[in-house]
Amino acid sequence: MRFVIKPVISHIEANGESKPLDRALLLLGEIETSGNLREASRQLGISYRHAWNLLADLDALLGDSVVEMTRGRGSRLTELGRKLLWAHRQMEARLGPFLDSMASEIEAEINSIVPQGDGALRLFASHGFAIDALRKRLTQRKNQFEINYRGSLEAVDALNRGVCDIAGFHIPQGPLMEPVLARFAKLFKPSFRLLCLATRGQGIMVAPGNPHGIWSIADLKKPNIRLVNRQENSGTRMLLELLLEQHQIDKRDIQGFESVEFTHSAVAAYIASRKADVGIGVEAAARQFNLDFVPLLTENYFLMFDQSLQHDRRLRPILETMESGEFRAEVSGLAGYAPCLSLDMPSPATAFPGIA
């Protein structure tokens, strides 16, 4: 049994009725992509007249035009249209993962009352593009699992306390591996096993053309540079804090350090909407919102669970999906991502000798 929860922007009419704007917003997105109203309507499977009426209704509602159409030059969004579309995208980027978690929790509650085979696996995971691809494929296979998006430290802590069955978290390669692992080590148990899902690039996300010349962590101290950060206990915020320590920069000197979003996509959307100048995140999020990306490091995204789960049949669909050519191709197609080559399941002490 599957549920989906989607955010929708609606206008409240004078009579109190709610009028959803989702179709009009989809149309604005297609116009931005194609630059042509007729092509945009074709992509949405609606008539040109219907598309025209959607825009006319939106213009009347907002009191100004959302699209500018010029004979021989196609269609483009006005400043009002762009702001409306970006507000919608920012809402989706910010709320989407949490609504997925809520839908998963609803499924688990109903399945606990109406049992359908073995109980659902509970997955607490740091949000990312590879784990989301895995979630979608498991959903298509109708496998029972409950996913909750949390910061990396929160996810591993939940596994340590037995609150979840699997934790998803990321560890950097290179010099930062040891100080990051030091923050996780007390939560690791000898019985835990690691499964590498993917590698991914983390870096600096900035507006196209990098107008403020932000090429390194040191540049975050430049005057009037506005950062958008990640929430407490997220792996990406931990990386930024360690990088600032390396450069001997006081986080209090960074404008916007306490301004937070909860996913890579939400950070990227915030920058794309010009509410911030810079953020740290994965390359895939930067490309999703047409931002420039300055690479900083590569990290591994792991799934971790107790060894008692290794031979549990509920784990098999995850392993089969990770082994499949379709999933590996999908992950390879994400900017900065690569699927891990091995499905070995070492303990933390074996994977990180002398550290974990």
HUWO-V823874 format. One record per backbone hydrogen bond with DSSP energy under -1.0 kcal/mol. CO is the residue of the C=O (numbers start at 1). NH is the residue of the N-H. E is the energy in kcal/mol with one decimal. If there is no record, write none. Layout:
co;nh;e
CO;NH;E
CO;NH;E
This chain:
co;nh;e
9;21;-3.0
11;19;-3.0
13;16;-2.2
17;13;-3.4
19;11;-2.6
21;25;-2.3
22;26;-2.2
23;27;-2.0
24;28;-2.1
25;29;-2.0
26;30;-2.0
27;31;-2.4
28;32;-2.4
29;33;-1.6
30;34;-2.9
31;35;-2.7
35;75;-2.3
36;40;-2.3
37;41;-2.5
38;42;-1.9
39;43;-2.3
40;44;-1.4
41;46;-2.5
47;51;-2.3
48;52;-2.6
49;53;-2.4
50;54;-2.2
51;55;-2.0
52;56;-2.4
53;57;-2.6
54;58;-1.9
55;59;-2.8
56;60;-2.3
57;61;-2.1
58;62;-2.4
59;63;-2.0
66;78;-1.8
68;76;-2.1
70;73;-2.2
74;70;-2.4
76;68;-3.5
78;82;-2.8
79;83;-2.4
80;84;-2.3
81;85;-2.4
82;86;-2.8
83;87;-2.1
84;88;-1.8
85;89;-2.3
86;90;-2.6
87;91;-2.0
88;92;-2.3
89;93;-2.7
90;94;-2.3
91;95;-2.8
92;96;-2.5
95;99;-2.4
96;100;-2.2
97;101;-2.0
98;102;-2.3
99;103;-2.5
100;104;-2.2
101;105;-2.3
102;106;-2.3
103;107;-2.3
104;108;-2.3
105;109;-2.4
106;110;-2.4
107;111;-2.9
108;112;-1.6
110;114;-2.8
121;146;-3.7
122;165;-2.6
122;166;-2.1
123;148;-2.9
124;168;-2.4
125;150;-2.3
128;132;-1.4
129;133;-1.8
130;134;-2.2
131;135;-2.4
132;136;-2.4
133;137;-1.9
134;138;-2.4
135;139;-2.2
136;140;-2.1
137;141;-1.5
138;143;-2.3
139;142;-1.3
144;121;-1.3
146;123;-3.7
148;125;-2.4
151;155;-2.5
152;156;-2.3
153;157;-2.4
154;158;-2.3
155;159;-1.9
156;160;-2.4
157;161;-1.8
158;163;-2.7
159;162;-1.2
166;124;-2.5
167;304;-2.6
168;126;-2.1
169;302;-3.2
171;300;-3.0
174;177;-1.9
176;180;-2.0
177;181;-2.8
178;182;-1.9
180;183;-1.1
181;185;-2.6
184;187;-2.7
185;188;-1.1
189;192;-2.0
191;307;-2.3
193;305;-1.9
195;303;-2.9
197;340;-1.3
198;301;-3.3
199;338;-2.0
200;299;-2.5
201;283;-1.6
202;296;-2.6
202;297;-2.0
203;281;-2.2
204;294;-2.5
205;279;-1.4
206;292;-2.2
207;210;-2.4
210;213;-2.0
217;220;-1.8
218;221;-1.5
219;222;-1.7
222;225;-1.4
226;277;-2.7
226;278;-1.8
229;261;-1.8
231;234;-1.6
233;153;-1.6
234;238;-1.9
235;239;-2.1
236;240;-2.2
237;241;-2.5
238;242;-2.1
239;243;-2.5
240;244;-2.5
241;245;-1.9
242;246;-2.3
243;247;-1.8
244;249;-2.9
245;248;-1.4
250;253;-2.5
251;254;-1.5
254;257;-1.7
255;227;-2.9
256;259;-1.9
259;229;-3.5
263;267;-1.9
264;268;-2.4
265;269;-2.8
266;270;-2.0
267;271;-1.9
268;272;-2.8
269;273;-1.7
270;275;-2.0
271;274;-1.9
278;228;-2.0
279;205;-3.3
281;203;-2.5
282;286;-1.4
283;287;-2.5
284;288;-1.9
285;289;-1.2
286;291;-3.2
287;290;-1.4
292;206;-2.1
294;204;-2.7
297;202;-2.8
298;173;-3.1
299;200;-2.2
300;171;-2.5
301;197;-2.7
301;198;-1.3
302;169;-2.1
303;195;-2.6
304;167;-2.6
305;193;-3.2
306;309;-2.5
307;310;-1.4
309;312;-1.7
312;315;-1.9
315;319;-1.9
316;320;-2.9
317;321;-2.3
318;322;-2.4
319;323;-1.8
320;324;-1.1
324;328;-2.2
325;329;-2.3
326;330;-2.1
327;331;-2.6
328;332;-2.3
329;333;-1.4
331;334;-1.6
334;337;-2.4
338;199;-2.9
346;194;-3.0
347;351;-2.7
348;352;-2.6
352;355;-2.1
352;356;-2.1
